[in-house]
Structures are given as C-alpha cells and as structure tokens.
Amino acid sequence: MAQNQTNNRNQNRQSNPPKLIAYHVSDAGRGRKFWTRLGGVWEHKNGEGLTVFLNVLPVDFDGRVVLPPRDEDDQVEDGQGADGDDEADAGSEEA
C-alpha cells in the first residue's frame, strides 16, 4: 500500500509542472551573471496564492530569488546566463 501512495505522489508531481522556476543570480564579474536553479513555484488549487519549494540555497545567497516568466522553449540551466540580463535588477531599487 505504501508503494501505491508513492507512485500516486510521483504521478501528481509529473503532471503538475511548476508555474515559475526560482533562480538565484550571482554576478561573476565583467558583466557575467550565473543563474542557479533553486526550485519551483506552484499555484494553489483554489487559485489564491503560491507555494515556493526551494531545493537548494547557494552559499553566497543574498536573499534575492528571481522568478522570471516561464518560457518552455528557453530554459536556463545552472551556470548559464540568460542573455546576460538580471530581471531582478529592474526592481531592486524598489526593495
């Protein structure tokens, strides 16, 4: 019976991809930025709110988590930049 519950949980996770992916963006100098995938963000079933699951926290974590719009065609992998843009920079003055 426990095996059955585990299989059901795994199927639910596979059929419910995250709404957004959470990243930490670190400055590597000379205008280079490294994006590290931290986890994912899911909407609540009732549509009221979000849940953030973080799998990792970087050693040099400055407390900023970037949640760019999800684009199925352009996925950012760990350690690779996304056009050199840090979308969190635009809102950093407001925080």
C-alpha positions as CSV (number, residue, x, y, z in Angstrom):
1,M,0.0,0.0,0.0
2,A,2.9,2.4,0.8
3,Q,4.3,1.8,-2.7
4,N,0.9,2.7,-4.2
5,Q,0.9,6.1,-2.4
6,T,4.4,6.8,-3.5
7,N,3.5,6.1,-7.1
8,N,0.4,8.4,-6.9
9,R,2.5,11.3,-5.5
10,N,5.1,10.9,-8.3
11,Q,2.4,10.9,-10.9
12,N,0.9,14.1,-9.4
13,R,4.2,15.9,-9.5
14,Q,4.9,14.9,-13.1
15,S,1.6,16.0,-14.3
16,N,1.7,19.4,-12.4
17,P,4.8,21.3,-13.6
18,P,5.7,24.5,-11.7
19,K,4.2,27.8,-12.7
20,L,7.5,29.5,-12.3
21,I,11.1,28.4,-11.7
22,A,13.0,30.1,-8.9
23,Y,16.6,31.2,-9.6
24,H,19.5,32.9,-7.7
25,V,21.5,35.2,-10.0
26,S,25.1,35.9,-9.0
27,D,27.5,38.4,-10.5
28,A,30.6,36.7,-11.8
29,G,32.3,40.0,-12.8
30,R,32.9,41.6,-16.2
31,G,29.1,41.7,-16.8
32,R,28.7,38.0,-16.5
33,K,25.8,36.6,-14.4
34,F,25.3,33.0,-13.4
35,W,21.8,31.7,-12.9
36,T,21.3,28.8,-10.4
37,R,18.0,27.0,-10.3
38,L,16.8,26.9,-6.7
39,G,13.3,25.3,-7.1
40,G,9.9,25.9,-8.3
41,V,6.6,27.8,-7.7
42,W,3.2,26.3,-7.8
43,E,-0.3,27.9,-7.7
44,H,-2.7,26.8,-5.0
45,K,-5.5,24.6,-6.2
46,N,-8.0,27.3,-5.4
47,G,-6.0,29.9,-7.3
48,E,-5.4,32.0,-4.2
49,G,-1.7,32.2,-3.6
50,L,1.5,30.4,-4.5
51,T,3.8,27.9,-2.8
52,V,7.6,28.1,-3.3
53,F,9.7,25.0,-2.9
54,L,13.4,25.6,-2.7
55,N,15.6,22.6,-3.2
56,V,18.9,24.4,-2.6
57,L,20.3,27.7,-1.2
58,P,23.6,28.9,-2.6
59,V,26.5,29.6,-0.2
60,D,26.7,33.2,-1.3
61,F,22.9,33.7,-1.1
62,D,22.0,37.4,-0.8
63,G,18.3,36.7,-0.1
64,R,17.1,37.5,-3.6
65,V,15.1,35.0,-5.6
66,V,14.4,35.7,-9.3
67,L,11.1,34.4,-10.7
68,P,11.2,35.1,-14.5
69,P,8.2,34.2,-16.7
70,R,8.3,30.6,-17.7
71,D,9.2,30.0,-21.3
72,E,9.1,26.4,-22.4
73,D,11.5,27.0,-25.4
74,D,14.2,29.0,-23.5
75,Q,15.1,27.1,-20.3
76,V,18.0,28.5,-18.3
77,E,20.2,25.8,-16.9
78,D,22.5,26.0,-13.9
79,G,25.6,28.1,-14.5
80,Q,24.4,29.6,-17.9
81,G,23.3,33.1,-18.4
82,A,20.0,34.2,-19.8
83,D,21.0,36.9,-22.3
84,G,23.2,38.5,-19.6
85,D,20.0,40.2,-18.2
86,D,19.2,40.1,-14.5
87,E,15.5,40.8,-14.4
88,A,15.7,41.4,-10.6
89,D,17.9,44.5,-11.2
90,A,14.9,46.4,-12.6
91,G,13.0,46.1,-9.3
92,S,16.0,46.1,-6.9
93,E,15.6,49.9,-6.2
94,E,12.1,49.4,-5.0
95,A,13.0,46.8,-2.4
